[in-house]
Amino acid sequence: MKVLVWVEHEAGQMKDATLSAVTAATQLGDVHLLVAGEGVGAVAEAAAKIVGVGKVHVADAPAYAHALPENVAPLIVELMGHHDAFVAPATTTGKNIAPRVAALLDVMQISDTLSIEDENTFTRPIYAGNAIATVKSSDAKKVLTVRGTAFAKADAEGGAATIEPVTAAGAGDNGLSSFVGAEIAANERPELTSAKIIVSGGRALGSSEQFHATIDPLADKLGAAVGASRAAVDAGYAPNDYQVGQTGKIVAPEVYIAVGISGAIQHLAGMKDSKVIVAINKDEDAPIFQVADLGLVGDLFKLVPELTQKL
């Protein structure tokens, strides 16, 4: 079985989500990667070093510069003529591309895969992760998105895959969409999905000013990323890219500190796989304490500054 994996990259750097996708793909068969973009030679070379990869397909053209799914999906479909499965990380880009690939192939997509039982059987979360569904697919071609936190990262060094340019007849700019612009938030802290420590704040912080005045110093002391609950994001306390949860980012850091977060099911779905969960909340009956390894009950505006000072 040959498996094609979408390589997630940005600004000439391959993202860690790709490494988890490779690990998942190796459980299905021989792994080939697709690097699509403009001026992606360095990304292709980095991808070729991933352990477990046999071949790297490179589509280097202006049409793929911003990974517009309307342009990328037909390219993948052409390559699927020689592959049995397509695997993409369950990221914003992966979840944008994979459904279009599945539709063009006329197959069912298996989303947010947690484990691969065999080449036809997979598990995935339903009901915000409260139940795990086992799905068996009879489609000739498989299209999967995989949850990065469910699979170990493949070794990024040590492989020696061959690099092969893609010459797909039907690929290129099909004119269905165009790139207008992107507003990229500058952040000196680690990226949420790859951070080892995350400090998240909830609606209890009361305002954007109090959110940053309370959370940021603790995160800086710990070298941590900053996250937020959906309630905090909706209230305008934190930007959208901070959101952790079912409709935000799925994370599994070594330490997750939840400050003023009650623990709604949608939030727990995004962070309950964290190795150690620390909860700080004045309500001792808050649902967050049901999953927390360590809990502090009290006023967060006193406890968090005190914790920050003692670090």
C-alpha positions, 0 to 999 in steps of 0.5 A: 500500500502506497500512502501520500502525505501532505507536508505542512510548511510555512515560511520555508519551514516544515511544521511538526504536524507533518512528522505525526502524519508520517508516523500514522502513514507508516502504519498503512504502508510505504510513505511518499510525501508531497511538498507543494509551494513556490521555492520549496527546495529547502522544505523538500530537502528537509522532508527527505530526511524524515525517517520512514519516507521513501520518496518526496514529490515536489510541486514547485509552482506559483499556483501552489504558493499559498496552498489554495485547496482549489489548486492543490486538490486536483494535483493530489488527485492526479498523484492518487492514481499511483497511491492508495491513501492520502494522509493530511495533518488535522490542521487548518490547511489539512482540513481545507484540502482533504475534503476536496480530495475526498470529493474529487475521488468520490470517497468518504473522508475519515477525519481526526483519526486517532489510531489505525487498526489496519488498512481499512479500520480506524478510530476517531473521536465523536461527541467532543471526544466523549466516545471513540468510533471505530470506522471501517472503510470499503473505499478503494482509496482512503483519505484521512486527516490525523490528529497530531497529538495521537501519534508520536513524531517521526524522527526528522533526521536520518532518512534518505528519501529520493526527491522527484519533481511532479509533472501533473497534466491537470494541475496548476492554477484553475482560477477558482480562487486567488490569494488576497492577503494574510494577517499573520500574528507575530508571536515570540512565544512557542507555537501552541501545537508544538509547545511543551508548556501552555498557560491558558486563560478563561472568561473569568479573567474579566478583560483583555487587559487582565488576561494579558497582565495575569497570563503573560508573566507566568507564560514568560517565566515558564517559556510557555505558549499562551492559550485561551478558552473559546469564551475568552476568545469570543469575549475579545480577551485573546486573539483567535489563534490562541483558542484551544478546544474542539473548534480551536487547536488540539494540544497535548503539551507536557504541562497545561495550566488552565487559569479561570477555565471552567472546563466545558466539554468543548475545551476539554476535547482540545487539551485532555491528552496533556501529560500534566494538567494544572487547574486554577479556579475559585469554583471547587466544583468546576468540571476542569478539576475532573481531569486535572492532575493538580488543582488550586482553588482560590482567587486566580488574581492572587494565586497566579501572581504569587505563583509567577513571583515564586518561579 
